[in-house]
Amino acid sequence: MNILRIGLVSVSDRASSGVYQDKGIPALQAWLASALTTPYEVEVRLVPDEQPLIEQTLCELVDEMGCYLVLTTGGTGPARRDVTPDATLAVADRLMPGFGEQMRQIGLHFVPTSILSRQVGVIRKQALILNLPGQPKSIQETLSGVRDENGNVIVAGIFASVPYCIQLLEGPYVETDPAVVAAFRPKNAIREIKNQS
């Protein structure tokens, strides 16, 4: 059985040079630990805002490490050093525009400057690559979605669609804790998972 391998890439000049502690990767790791009920392995990379290095890192995680999902954090704004989306598009086989649209939709519930985000979602070979924001709170909101005061989902988080996308790419069957984010797939794509106990 294929193991779910996930690549986590934090893009930051200052964090990669040790000026300050990276917050993106710990936020992603904590969210995945709370959301995924499927066993998984993580590959972590911390790189500066250099397009060739980001491209190389994404290719390594997908082509050599066999990741089915790669989540980047940071470097998605309009500033000159923000080149994560450019690097992601450069190594992509196909664009998945719905992910970027949904990420901005979620962000707009909190700040009007979300329209400045250039986050993209793409496919390279067997992998889905998603650019996430850099702030831990924004990472969580983007993945889990927007809820009202009663806990009802108003805007679905992008991770609701990730397990089915990985399934369509012939990757492992991914399940989530619905209290964090409910994975959505058509009825004919749902598998009964036998109890592991």
N, C-alpha and C positions, 0 to 999 in steps of 0.2 A: 504494500500500500504506500502511496506517495505521502511523504510527510510535508506538512505545510511549512514552507520556509519563507520567512518574511525579512526583507531588507529594510533597515531604518537608516536614513541618511540625514544628518543635520548639517546644513550649509551655513557657515558663519565664519567670517574672517577672524573675529575676536575670540570666539570660543575655541576654534581650531588652533589658535596660537597661544591659548592658555590665559588670555586677558581676563575672561570670566568663565564661570561654570556654564556649560551647555544645559539648557532647560528643556529643549525640544525632545531629545531622545528619552529622558526619564518620563516625560509626560506621555509619550507614545507607548513606552513599555508598560506604564501603569494602566493606561486605557486598554491595551490589548489583554493584559492579565485579567481585567475585570470583565471584558466583553466576550472573549473567545472561550468556548467550551471544548473546541477541537484542540488536540495537542499540536504544538508548533515549535519551531526553532527560529531564533533571531540572529541576524548578522547586522552588526552595528558599524557605521562609518561616520566620522566627523571630518568634514572637508571645508576648505576656505571657498569664498565666492569666486572661483575660477572655472570658467565654462569647460575647458578641456579636462580638468580634474573631476568635475561633476559627471561629465559624459563617461569618462573612464570608469568611475565608481559604479554608475548605473549599469554599464555594460558588464562589468565584473560580477555584480550581484545577480544579474539575470542569466548571463551566458555561462559563467564559470561556477557560481554558487547554486544555481538552479532555483532562485527565488520565484515564487508565484505572485508575490505581492511586494512592491517596494513603496515605502512611504517616505517622502522627503519633508523636511520642515525648514522654513526660512528661505530668504532670497527670492520672494515672489512679487515684490512691489515694482514701482516704476523707476527706482533709483538706478544709476548706472551700474552699480555693483550687483544688483539683483538679477542674476542670470540663470537661476534654477529652471524656470520654464523654458528658456532658450535651449539649455542643455538637454532637458527632457524631450523637447520636440525634435532635437537633432538626432536622438538615438531611437526615435519611435518608428514602429512599423505602421501604426494606425492611431488616429486621434479619437478620443472618447469625449466629445465636447460636453455631454450632459454632466460630467463630474465637475468641470469648472463652473458651469452655469449654476449648479446646485450649491457649490461652495460659496459663491458670491451671494446667492439667494439667502443662505443661512446667515452669512456675515452681515447682510443688510438689516437684519432684525436687531443688530446690536450697534453697528457704526456705519455712517454713510460712506466712509472711506473704503468700504469693502469693494466698491467698484474700481478701485485702483489696483486690486489684486489681479495678477496675471496667472493664477494657478491653473494648471492643466491636468488632465488625466489622459494617459496614452497606453497603448499595448506595444510591448516589444516581445516577440516570440511568444513564450507561454505566460508572460508576466503582465500584470496590471501595475502601472506606475502612477502614483498620485502625489501631487504637490500640496502639502498642507501648510497652514500658517505657522508662524514661529512661536506665538505665545501659547503656553499650556492651556489657558482657558479657551482660547479660540480653537485649538486642536480638538479638545473635548467636544465643543459645540458642533464643529464641522463633522466629526465622526458620528456623534450620537443624535444630533438634530436639535430642534427647538421645541420645548415643551411649555404648556401653559401652567398656571399655578396648581392645577390638579394632577399634573404629570402626564397629560395627554399630549401626544406628538402633534405639533402644528406644522412643522416642516421636517420632513424625513432627513436624517443624517445620511451622509454619503455611504457609510458602511452598510446600510440596509441593503444596498445593491451589490456590494463587493463579493459575498459568497457565491451568488448566482453567476456573476461575471467570471470568477475563477473556475466554476463548474463548466461554463461554456468554453473556456480555454483548455478544458480537459485536465484541470488541476484537481487537487483533493477536494472532498466534500467538506465544506466549512460550516460549523454551527456556532451560534452566538447565544449569549444569555439575553432573552427578550427584555429583561428589566433594564439592560443597558442600551441595547439596540436590537430590534427584531429583524433577523435576516428575512428578506422577501424573495420568494421564488414561485413560479407558477406551480399549480398543484401537481402537474405531471413530472416536475423536476424534484419533488420532495421525496427523500428516501427515509425509510424506517431505519433508525440506528438502534441496533440491539444494545441492551444494557451491558456496560463493560464490567459490571461487578461480578 
